Amino acid sequence: MKSYKEWFKEIQWLKDKVILPENISISKSDYITDKGFDIDGFNSLLFKLYNKQNPVSDGRRYKK
């Protein structure tokens, strides 16, 4: 299993979206605010997606 850091490095960052290593495309438009791009909120989303896709048996990560 890849670590979050390894998984994150494989993300393709495009102008309007990102493509995750599993070829899942996520739009950035929901995270564009009047103050700019909400990178903290977007990174939180990415971390949650990683944890859903890579759960561990001891319950430390998100379950489906």
Secondary structure by P-SEA (a helix, b strand, c coil): cccaaaaaaacccccccccccccbbbbccccccccccaaaaaaaaaaaaaaaaccccccccccc
